[in-house]
Amino acid sequence: MKLKCVIEVPDNDYRTKLDAMAKAARDESMWTYVQTKDELKRQTNLEYKCGSCKFFRQFENSTCGKCDAGRVWGERTRKACTRYERIE
């Protein structure tokens, strides 16, 4: 799980910065959940997109890939071409 807290303090105000950090440590409402890249990839709808085509081969650790049907490489979320065949 990844959490993020954004605190705005005036520049060069060391005491306020420390007080804000202490408050954030005690106040759970100041924190927001951040989705990881893998979670976002799983939630992406790939219907009629390159990523759901049987010709698409994704590059390792990337959202891009190459097309075995002869198209240029690109993002998995790109709109499918006329050679699109859904993975069964």
N, C-alpha and C positions, 0 to 999 in steps of 0.2 A: 504494500500500500504506500502511496506517495501523497504527502500533504504539503500545502503551501500556505504561507502566511505573509501578507504584504502589510508593512508598517511604514507610514510616512512620518518622518521627523525632520526638524530643521537641520541644515548643515552645521557641522561643528558643535552640536549640542550633545555632548557626551552623556550627561546625566539623563536627559529625556530619552535618549536612545536606550540606555540601560533599563530605565523604568518601563518603556514600551516593550522591551524584550521580556522582562519579568511578567508583565501583564499578559502577554501572549502565551507564556508558559502555563499560566493558570486559567486562561479563558479559551475554551475549546471552540467557541463560536467564531473566533477570528481565523480559524483554519478552514481551508477548502480542500476537497479531495481532487487529485489530479489523475486523470486516466493515463495509463502507460500507452506507448505506441502499439504494443501487441493488442491491448484491449480495444483501441480505436480501429485497428485493422480487422478484428473479429466482428465488429459492429457495422462495418461498411457494407452497404448493399451493392453487390456486384452483378445484379441482374442486367443482362444485355450489355455487359462491360467486358473488356479484355480479360480481366482476372477470372471470369467464369467460363472462358472459352477453352476448349480442349487443346488448341494450338499454342496457348500462352505458357511460357516457361519463365517463372519468376526468378530474378537474380537473388543470390543468397544475401540475407540481411538488407533487403531493399523492397520498395513497393513497385519498382520497375521490373520489366522483363522483356524477353524477346518473343517474336512470333514465328512459329515453325511453318506458318502458311505464307511466309514471304513478306509480311508487313515489316515496317521499321520497329525498333524497340521503343517502349514507352511505358507510361504509368498503367497499373492494373485497373484503375478507375476510368480509363479512357473509353468512350463510346465504342461499341463493337462495330466491326466492319461487315461487309457483305459476306465474308467467308466464315462468320461467327458460327460455331457449333458448341452448344452448351455441354458442359461436363455432366455425364449421367451418373 
